[in-house]
């Protein structure tokens, strides 16, 4: 495959005088997972809603597989699985009935529905609840059914708005597995998320918006290399308090450490060009210097560093 | 989960995608209506509607059976004119409130619209599918009410209860139902809060339109042809030997010689049908246009 695409051309949305999205030009193509990042109110959901014709652009246009969403929503959405804003399902329906409705409206043959519906319910771990009314479900359970609804016709494009919303940690991990599975099957996934480790874990590319403007769109590797200036920070906790002399003699002098910040007497933040080997070398150096290390871990992921630096610059 | 992806590869080889073509819109309308109907049947509102019909039926059957008023039981036409023609509009209004009041507004307030709008369906399809479901549900309630009255009539008049006039009146009631549901869907499209939508629909159809109709005819002295409730009396016309006069002016002499006149109007048969069909068409188009422009913010 590889021909599937999501595109916005000069996409703008104003609510009165407030510009929620400002001339967004974005073209995503191929088989990959793209994380759509930004703080609350940045314009992520607004973009996704315009991509699905739930909101109308003030100007500009959206295309799914080259078909204008604004001119032909029906044809444009045929290739898409959509999950926007944790929708509600008619409470009197069961997950099986709700998925039958989706499959019927998408023209999935009945014979195929009999295989696909139990399969997607199994995939989102809702098989045991397949014939219970949705109205009695928790938010997380409804979200699982919504994810199943987005997958039931095996779409080549997925538009997911914070798919892990309402899920417990296990559910979040399961969503990551689903997205990884979609990538393996060459699907194009465009996913907004606040959970940066999740994005780092499953996405190949990231787009960051703030105040309705696109700050960057690139591969994860390029973004972290470009914006983190090759530095990451590691938080280290010690058994005993460290004096200034200890810090200068035993820590700051270790090779690979660019800067040291003392967070409290027993805790340091070390800045290093990064990389697992460099970090392992620093840890060995600390222990060799006779320091009792309790914990040693990256304080923020590279993406988080980039995210925070870019968002604070925009503010 | 994750390692195996059972939903995929069911019929699609790795790395390819299935043919994804949604059905024609008219097919989607009926599929959507089918699921909406299922939702009505499984939810309490359908039972509530049938309950209202049953209560009305029990009251009418008991009162008529107990008092047996001669004026009512003279002929089947009399019976239908006074019982069916009066009560059926109440049943239709209740059906409109129950099935149409929050039909569109509820999609916004309950966020079920986000589930539907992610699918490859036109907004007109969603609107039409919901309308068809509301119409079928209301029609079932109407048939249930008609069956109760036919049962009563059969008890008093035997086979003479099954008249062409009743069939004609039933069809007129169906046209009124079409119009009233069209109007309730229009009101429902104006709001994003179900309560407001249901309240406005209930107030307008239970007494709002009647008050406006009386004011327009009595004070402004023009024919209220643009009020939907003005058309409803034609449902009883099949039972009338003579259709009521189109315009009736009553003049009365006051104590000091002042005369006051009061004019009331009755729709002609054709006028009533045209008003109902006109309401259906205009409100359906307006409601759809509103829904086409509503955003899921």
Interface residues (C-beta under 8 A of the other chain):
Chain A: X1 X4 X15 X49 X52 X53 X54 X55 X56 X73 X74 X75 X76 X77 X78 X79 X80 X82 X83 X84 X85 X86 X87 X88 X89 X90 X91 X92 X93 X97 X98 X100 X101 X102 X104 X105 X106 X107 X112 X115 X116 X119 X120 X122 X123 X124 X125 X133 X146 X149 X150 X151 X152 X153 X154 X155 X156 X174 X176 X177 X178 X180 X181 X182 X184 X185 X186
Chain B: X1 X2 X3 X5 X6 X7 X8 X9 X10 X11 X12 X14 X15 X16 X17 X18 X20 X21 X22 X23 X25 X28 X31 X32 X35 X36 X38 X39 X42 X43 X110 X111 X112 X113 X114 X115 X117 X118 X119 X120 X121 X122 X123 X125 X293 X295 X296 X297
